[in-house]
């Protein structure tokens, strides 16, 4: 089932979007925190990264009755550059919703290198206190890396490379694990935060950080679900995540199974 159609046609009051949340992990763990609540189904995300998901979901289908509470650096930027929009590197959510809150600009912690998810959760309660009948989308940055589980290591030293056409071809052929091993042998700095964590803790360390952050996000979902017992609430994701399948990590690129399949937990109260 296509997720965009569910978002547009389902009678929800609050839509909770967890970044990079795989269906298999959600199915395995959600009842530990949320209990046996709602109806869980599998839906197909339209895109492998957040910008693509935004475009496919909202570009021609604005929701002018809905408030968007957003904590991702590609949307509703105070420093948004028009050229980036023209190049398709971002998506300007302004004008597609009744109101937007850019939590990244409001609460990003430069010292820690991430946005505390509680700021987004608190904003949901604040908005619905002002207008209890308001329709709200709450989009979280987590479970996207850097994982909050590694609190003291969310700003590990990395050096992002320039992405040439040759490099893109190489990444189509060579796995992250092989590329990271070669870079390490050549004494190159890690090119990403996941690269740094993989070198330090291995695949198991990445999976551990992902799993613990996922459980943290379930607690935020539970707070909203319990806090609004009379509202129809949906918990879903923008896309999934690679966690070492064929030596690859993160998301983007091909819309393969672990990226495409995301949860749709529907909790109906009226």
C-alpha beads as a LAMMPS data file, in Angstrom:
LAMMPS data file: protein, C-alpha beads

270 atoms
269 bonds

1 atom types
1 bond types

-500.0 500.0 xlo xhi
-500.0 500.0 ylo yhi
-500.0 500.0 zlo zhi

Masses

1 110.0

Atoms # bond

1 1 1 0.000 0.000 0.000
2 1 1 1.286 3.459 -0.884
3 1 1 1.979 5.678 2.118
4 1 1 1.123 8.993 0.400
5 1 1 -2.450 7.843 -0.200
6 1 1 -2.803 6.755 3.429
7 1 1 -1.561 10.132 4.637
8 1 1 -3.976 12.017 2.382
9 1 1 -7.039 9.826 2.896
10 1 1 -6.889 8.609 6.518
11 1 1 -8.821 10.459 9.240
12 1 1 -5.940 11.267 11.597
13 1 1 -5.590 14.128 14.073
14 1 1 -1.877 13.679 14.853
15 1 1 0.638 12.177 12.432
16 1 1 3.939 11.173 14.066
17 1 1 6.804 10.664 11.619
18 1 1 9.964 8.950 12.853
19 1 1 12.926 9.444 10.523
20 1 1 14.590 6.344 9.037
21 1 1 12.319 3.866 10.853
22 1 1 12.258 0.382 9.334
23 1 1 9.088 -1.691 9.399
24 1 1 10.805 -4.836 10.708
25 1 1 12.306 -3.033 13.711
26 1 1 9.026 -1.289 14.482
27 1 1 7.096 -4.561 14.323
28 1 1 9.627 -6.282 16.580
29 1 1 9.808 -3.644 19.325
30 1 1 6.824 -1.284 19.391
31 1 1 4.617 -3.321 21.754
32 1 1 7.315 -3.241 24.459
33 1 1 6.669 0.495 24.841
34 1 1 3.268 1.209 23.318
35 1 1 1.519 -2.010 24.281
36 1 1 -0.984 -3.860 22.117
37 1 1 -2.553 -0.716 20.728
38 1 1 -3.900 0.211 17.309
39 1 1 -3.557 -1.651 14.026
40 1 1 -0.120 -2.049 12.464
41 1 1 0.314 -2.400 8.716
42 1 1 3.175 -2.135 6.257
43 1 1 3.185 0.718 3.739
44 1 1 5.555 1.712 0.967
45 1 1 7.402 5.007 1.245
46 1 1 7.654 6.903 -2.050
47 1 1 11.285 7.931 -1.565
48 1 1 14.637 6.913 -0.098
49 1 1 15.428 10.224 1.593
50 1 1 13.559 13.012 3.333
51 1 1 13.588 15.623 0.549
52 1 1 12.231 13.124 -1.956
53 1 1 9.598 12.023 0.541
54 1 1 8.508 15.624 1.117
55 1 1 8.190 16.284 -2.590
56 1 1 6.306 13.065 -3.345
57 1 1 3.949 13.492 -0.408
58 1 1 3.180 17.214 -0.193
59 1 1 4.409 19.123 -3.249
60 1 1 1.109 18.894 -5.155
61 1 1 -1.014 18.054 -2.132
62 1 1 -0.760 20.899 0.416
63 1 1 -2.441 20.506 3.806
64 1 1 -3.655 23.971 4.664
65 1 1 -5.634 22.713 7.680
66 1 1 -2.527 21.174 9.276
67 1 1 0.334 22.488 11.440
68 1 1 3.754 21.004 10.656
69 1 1 6.208 20.706 13.555
70 1 1 9.440 19.817 11.839
71 1 1 13.000 19.196 12.952
72 1 1 14.955 18.505 9.808
73 1 1 17.554 20.825 8.232
74 1 1 16.078 20.545 4.719
75 1 1 12.702 22.128 5.437
76 1 1 11.479 25.621 6.297
77 1 1 14.980 27.018 6.790
78 1 1 15.444 30.582 7.979
79 1 1 18.645 30.457 5.916
80 1 1 16.943 28.690 3.000
81 1 1 18.686 29.445 -0.314
82 1 1 16.439 29.658 -3.368
83 1 1 19.126 28.036 -5.504
84 1 1 18.941 24.901 -3.361
85 1 1 15.216 24.662 -4.022
86 1 1 15.768 25.072 -7.763
87 1 1 18.392 22.319 -7.727
88 1 1 16.072 20.007 -5.810
89 1 1 18.399 19.810 -2.817
90 1 1 15.677 20.853 -0.435
91 1 1 11.924 21.349 -0.253
92 1 1 10.371 24.548 0.990
93 1 1 7.412 23.539 3.155
94 1 1 6.292 27.140 3.556
95 1 1 2.987 27.607 1.802
96 1 1 2.117 23.909 1.964
97 1 1 0.742 23.959 5.517
98 1 1 -1.381 26.198 7.709
99 1 1 1.664 26.915 9.869
100 1 1 5.155 25.469 10.240
101 1 1 7.566 25.372 13.165
102 1 1 11.212 24.905 12.242
103 1 1 12.480 23.205 15.389
104 1 1 15.973 22.873 13.908
105 1 1 16.437 26.625 14.060
106 1 1 14.655 26.877 17.398
107 1 1 16.525 24.211 19.311
108 1 1 19.517 22.691 17.502
109 1 1 22.337 22.104 19.992
110 1 1 25.624 23.001 18.238
111 1 1 27.706 21.640 21.085
112 1 1 26.063 18.224 21.005
113 1 1 25.426 18.164 17.262
114 1 1 21.751 17.251 17.374
115 1 1 18.252 18.483 18.133
116 1 1 16.781 17.073 21.381
117 1 1 13.547 15.250 20.386
118 1 1 11.734 16.437 23.514
119 1 1 11.569 19.923 21.992
120 1 1 9.405 18.600 19.162
121 1 1 7.227 16.608 21.564
122 1 1 6.756 19.628 23.826
123 1 1 5.761 21.740 20.825
124 1 1 2.973 19.296 19.977
125 1 1 1.505 19.730 23.455
126 1 1 1.942 23.493 23.283
127 1 1 0.209 23.769 19.907
128 1 1 -2.732 21.569 20.918
129 1 1 -3.123 23.441 24.186
130 1 1 -3.717 26.596 22.153
131 1 1 -6.097 24.864 19.749
132 1 1 -7.290 21.430 20.862
133 1 1 -8.919 20.705 17.474
134 1 1 -5.821 21.500 15.419
135 1 1 -4.483 18.819 13.058
136 1 1 -0.746 18.300 13.627
137 1 1 2.180 16.551 11.962
138 1 1 5.161 15.929 14.251
139 1 1 8.286 14.988 12.275
140 1 1 11.308 13.864 14.300
141 1 1 14.939 13.899 13.171
142 1 1 15.640 10.651 14.999
143 1 1 16.325 7.734 14.276
144 1 1 18.642 9.471 11.804
145 1 1 22.298 9.516 12.804
146 1 1 24.098 10.742 14.836
147 1 1 22.524 8.427 17.388
148 1 1 21.713 9.975 20.729
149 1 1 22.758 6.692 22.354
150 1 1 26.363 7.806 21.801
151 1 1 25.822 11.054 23.702
152 1 1 29.470 12.025 24.040
153 1 1 30.305 11.087 20.456
154 1 1 27.666 12.837 18.383
155 1 1 30.319 15.182 16.957
156 1 1 33.114 12.785 16.017
157 1 1 35.724 14.278 13.634
158 1 1 34.859 13.587 10.002
159 1 1 35.744 15.048 6.622
160 1 1 32.978 14.950 4.034
161 1 1 34.351 14.225 0.561
162 1 1 33.456 15.942 -2.682
163 1 1 30.999 13.823 -4.608
164 1 1 32.119 13.459 -8.216
165 1 1 30.466 11.374 -10.944
166 1 1 33.214 8.753 -10.543
167 1 1 32.623 8.593 -6.818
168 1 1 28.908 8.026 -7.326
169 1 1 29.683 5.141 -9.671
170 1 1 32.108 3.637 -7.153
171 1 1 29.475 3.788 -4.425
172 1 1 27.074 1.944 -6.709
173 1 1 29.598 -0.883 -6.986
174 1 1 31.501 -0.895 -3.688
175 1 1 29.863 -1.311 -0.297
176 1 1 30.285 1.155 2.552
177 1 1 32.246 -1.395 4.570
178 1 1 34.778 -1.939 1.764
179 1 1 35.078 1.808 1.091
180 1 1 35.513 2.589 4.789
181 1 1 38.136 -0.133 5.192
182 1 1 40.150 1.200 2.244
183 1 1 39.921 4.772 3.531
184 1 1 41.114 3.650 6.957
185 1 1 44.074 1.780 5.453
186 1 1 45.022 4.964 3.594
187 1 1 44.760 6.950 6.860
188 1 1 41.878 9.050 5.534
189 1 1 39.521 10.592 8.060
190 1 1 36.039 9.036 8.322
191 1 1 33.735 10.560 5.709
192 1 1 30.589 10.352 7.820
193 1 1 29.462 9.865 11.383
194 1 1 28.361 6.292 10.617
195 1 1 31.817 5.650 9.137
196 1 1 33.408 6.800 12.410
197 1 1 31.095 4.669 14.550
198 1 1 31.668 1.628 12.321
199 1 1 35.444 1.950 12.675
200 1 1 35.139 2.245 16.442
201 1 1 32.351 -0.236 17.254
202 1 1 31.670 -2.197 14.069
203 1 1 28.320 -3.121 12.549
204 1 1 27.030 -4.134 15.977
205 1 1 27.704 -0.627 17.266
206 1 1 25.627 0.950 14.516
207 1 1 22.752 -1.467 15.110
208 1 1 22.966 -0.851 18.872
209 1 1 22.770 2.921 18.435
210 1 1 19.897 2.622 15.975
211 1 1 17.930 0.261 18.214
212 1 1 18.365 2.336 21.363
213 1 1 17.374 5.555 19.581
214 1 1 14.351 3.761 18.136
215 1 1 13.232 2.789 21.637
216 1 1 13.737 6.397 22.738
217 1 1 11.472 7.605 19.935
218 1 1 8.796 5.105 20.937
219 1 1 8.736 6.795 24.352
220 1 1 8.072 10.139 22.670
221 1 1 5.309 8.568 20.593
222 1 1 3.825 7.065 23.754
223 1 1 3.841 10.436 25.488
224 1 1 1.764 11.906 22.655
225 1 1 -0.521 8.854 22.378
226 1 1 -1.212 8.867 26.134
227 1 1 -1.462 12.645 26.292
228 1 1 -4.273 12.850 23.725
229 1 1 -6.580 9.895 24.461
230 1 1 -9.422 11.200 22.295
231 1 1 -7.462 11.744 19.105
232 1 1 -6.842 9.521 16.108
233 1 1 -3.074 9.096 15.915
234 1 1 -0.834 7.525 13.280
235 1 1 2.832 6.611 13.751
236 1 1 4.842 6.156 10.559
237 1 1 8.222 7.020 8.939
238 1 1 9.541 8.909 5.937
239 1 1 11.764 6.001 4.858
240 1 1 13.694 3.068 6.272
241 1 1 17.415 2.468 6.801
242 1 1 20.204 0.120 5.733
243 1 1 21.878 -1.546 8.695
244 1 1 24.684 -3.535 7.119
245 1 1 22.769 -5.388 4.405
246 1 1 25.404 -6.232 1.773
247 1 1 27.815 -4.019 3.712
248 1 1 25.740 -0.866 3.243
249 1 1 24.349 1.676 5.715
250 1 1 22.145 4.768 5.911
251 1 1 19.543 5.530 3.200
252 1 1 19.180 7.311 -0.122
253 1 1 19.870 5.811 -3.518
254 1 1 17.814 2.825 -4.585
255 1 1 14.374 2.330 -3.059
256 1 1 15.109 -1.196 -1.849
257 1 1 13.022 -3.217 0.608
258 1 1 14.561 -2.001 3.894
259 1 1 14.207 1.604 2.698
260 1 1 10.757 1.324 1.126
261 1 1 8.873 -0.653 3.790
262 1 1 7.825 1.530 6.727
263 1 1 5.286 1.117 9.561
264 1 1 1.776 2.527 9.661
265 1 1 0.383 2.220 13.188
266 1 1 -3.167 3.559 13.239
267 1 1 -4.793 4.291 16.597
268 1 1 -8.442 5.244 16.191
269 1 1 -10.373 6.846 19.042
270 1 1 -13.384 8.347 17.242

Bonds

1 1 1 2
2 1 2 3
3 1 3 4
4 1 4 5
5 1 5 6
6 1 6 7
7 1 7 8
8 1 8 9
9 1 9 10
10 1 10 11
11 1 11 12
12 1 12 13
13 1 13 14
14 1 14 15
15 1 15 16
16 1 16 17
17 1 17 18
18 1 18 19
19 1 19 20
20 1 20 21
21 1 21 22
22 1 22 23
23 1 23 24
24 1 24 25
25 1 25 26
26 1 26 27
27 1 27 28
28 1 28 29
29 1 29 30
30 1 30 31
31 1 31 32
32 1 32 33
33 1 33 34
34 1 34 35
35 1 35 36
36 1 36 37
37 1 37 38
38 1 38 39
39 1 39 40
40 1 40 41
41 1 41 42
42 1 42 43
43 1 43 44
44 1 44 45
45 1 45 46
46 1 46 47
47 1 47 48
48 1 48 49
49 1 49 50
50 1 50 51
51 1 51 52
52 1 52 53
53 1 53 54
54 1 54 55
55 1 55 56
56 1 56 57
57 1 57 58
58 1 58 59
59 1 59 60
60 1 60 61
61 1 61 62
62 1 62 63
63 1 63 64
64 1 64 65
65 1 65 66
66 1 66 67
67 1 67 68
68 1 68 69
69 1 69 70
70 1 70 71
71 1 71 72
72 1 72 73
73 1 73 74
74 1 74 75
75 1 75 76
76 1 76 77
77 1 77 78
78 1 78 79
79 1 79 80
80 1 80 81
81 1 81 82
82 1 82 83
83 1 83 84
84 1 84 85
85 1 85 86
86 1 86 87
87 1 87 88
88 1 88 89
89 1 89 90
90 1 90 91
91 1 91 92
92 1 92 93
93 1 93 94
94 1 94 95
95 1 95 96
96 1 96 97
97 1 97 98
98 1 98 99
99 1 99 100
100 1 100 101
101 1 101 102
102 1 102 103
103 1 103 104
104 1 104 105
105 1 105 106
106 1 106 107
107 1 107 108
108 1 108 109
109 1 109 110
110 1 110 111
111 1 111 112
112 1 112 113
113 1 113 114
114 1 114 115
115 1 115 116
116 1 116 117
117 1 117 118
118 1 118 119
119 1 119 120
120 1 120 121
121 1 121 122
122 1 122 123
123 1 123 124
124 1 124 125
125 1 125 126
126 1 126 127
127 1 127 128
128 1 128 129
129 1 129 130
130 1 130 131
131 1 131 132
132 1 132 133
133 1 133 134
134 1 134 135
135 1 135 136
136 1 136 137
137 1 137 138
138 1 138 139
139 1 139 140
140 1 140 141
141 1 141 142
142 1 142 143
143 1 143 144
144 1 144 145
145 1 145 146
146 1 146 147
147 1 147 148
148 1 148 149
149 1 149 150
150 1 150 151
151 1 151 152
152 1 152 153
153 1 153 154
154 1 154 155
155 1 155 156
156 1 156 157
157 1 157 158
158 1 158 159
159 1 159 160
160 1 160 161
161 1 161 162
162 1 162 163
163 1 163 164
164 1 164 165
165 1 165 166
166 1 166 167
167 1 167 168
168 1 168 169
169 1 169 170
170 1 170 171
171 1 171 172
172 1 172 173
173 1 173 174
174 1 174 175
175 1 175 176
176 1 176 177
177 1 177 178
178 1 178 179
179 1 179 180
180 1 180 181
181 1 181 182
182 1 182 183
183 1 183 184
184 1 184 185
185 1 185 186
186 1 186 187
187 1 187 188
188 1 188 189
189 1 189 190
190 1 190 191
191 1 191 192
192 1 192 193
193 1 193 194
194 1 194 195
195 1 195 196
196 1 196 197
197 1 197 198
198 1 198 199
199 1 199 200
200 1 200 201
201 1 201 202
202 1 202 203
203 1 203 204
204 1 204 205
205 1 205 206
206 1 206 207
207 1 207 208
208 1 208 209
209 1 209 210
210 1 210 211
211 1 211 212
212 1 212 213
213 1 213 214
214 1 214 215
215 1 215 216
216 1 216 217
217 1 217 218
218 1 218 219
219 1 219 220
220 1 220 221
221 1 221 222
222 1 222 223
223 1 223 224
224 1 224 225
225 1 225 226
226 1 226 227
227 1 227 228
228 1 228 229
229 1 229 230
230 1 230 231
231 1 231 232
232 1 232 233
233 1 233 234
234 1 234 235
235 1 235 236
236 1 236 237
237 1 237 238
238 1 238 239
239 1 239 240
240 1 240 241
241 1 241 242
242 1 242 243
243 1 243 244
244 1 244 245
245 1 245 246
246 1 246 247
247 1 247 248
248 1 248 249
249 1 249 250
250 1 250 251
251 1 251 252
252 1 252 253
253 1 253 254
254 1 254 255
255 1 255 256
256 1 256 257
257 1 257 258
258 1 258 259
259 1 259 260
260 1 260 261
261 1 261 262
262 1 262 263
263 1 263 264
264 1 264 265
265 1 265 266
266 1 266 267
267 1 267 268
268 1 268 269
269 1 269 270
